[in-house]
Each structure stands twice: as C-alpha cells, then as structure tokens.
Amino acid sequence: MVLTPDGLIVADAKLVVENDSLFRHQDLVELLHYKKKGVDFVKLDGDIAVIGNGAGLTLTGMDMIKINGGQPATFLDIGGGASEQTIMQALNIVLNYDPVKVVFLNVLGGITKADDVAKGVIKALEKSKRKVDIVIRLTGTNEEEGQRLLEEAGIPYEVSMEEAAKKAVELRNSLA
C-alpha cells in the first residue's frame, strides 16, 4: 500500500485462490485455461486482436496499433518457438472473442519458424466459422517459405510491422 496525495493505493499484490473455490472465480478459471494452452492472453477494450511471439513484440504491436489510431482488443503472446498448433490455438481464441473485428499477427521468427506460422494460420482460417480480416507481419526464419504458403492461400502479409499495423487499423476503419 502506498499513501499518495489522492489517497491509499495498492502498489503490489499477490492472490492465492484455493483450487476448491475456483468455481466462484470463473474469470480466474478462464485465465488458467489459456495458461494451459501455452499462451498469455489478456482481453482489452478495443477491436483489433494483437498476437505476437514474445511479450515485447506483442506490446510493440499494440503500441503500433494505438499510434495508427486503433484500439487493441487483446494481448496474446504465443512465446518463442510457437508451433503450428500454437498458432491455430491463438487464432481460435481471438476469432471466438466477439469484440475482435481485425486480427494483427506480428511474428518475427527466430526460434518461431515462419513456415509453421503460415501453416497454422491457413489451417485456423480454413476451420473458422467466423470470418475476420487478418493482417500478418511475417519475417525471420524460413520467411520465404512462410510467405510463399500465405501467397498460395491468398492471405496477404507484410514484412514491416509499421505497415502491417497501419493496414490493420485501415481495415478496421473500413468496417465502420
């Protein structure tokens, strides 16, 4: 607790919930569900889902969306070395989150391979019942193969994060 001119505020906190009482805390159960999937997911107030591989890249993607006049709907970090399956799970999560109008997938492949990302995107979009515009920034390891796969599937991509974020906001604005 910190005493400020505006009053007392909580500066740090830790919460431990007994497993037997989780039925009373469905919001926490939902967070644990995403943790088991190997992703870090936070719902936000906007309508552009932001997915990235690494917390820093995801936060930077959110900043780029804001700079271009958009509002992030999600923070979803797939982590380094994300597999095709992880990409499918991440897209499934945001595609089933109603406020999302556009998805911004921001991947700089190092450990994460761009061709695995492309395969996961293609499969997720093929299986999804909900059609949402997606903007992909895809560079890094195996980028040529990943970009080729996206092109063959008719899915546009960018290599510049700035351009991809701008395009995501423009797509969202065109829906209004």
Beta strands, then each sheet from edge to edge (+ up, - down):
strand 1: 2-4
strand 2: 7-9
strand 3: 40-43
strand 4: 48-52
strand 5: 72-77
strand 6: 102-109
strand 7: 133-140
strand 8: 157-158
sheet 1: 1+ 2-
sheet 2: 3+ 5- 4- 6- 7- 8-
end
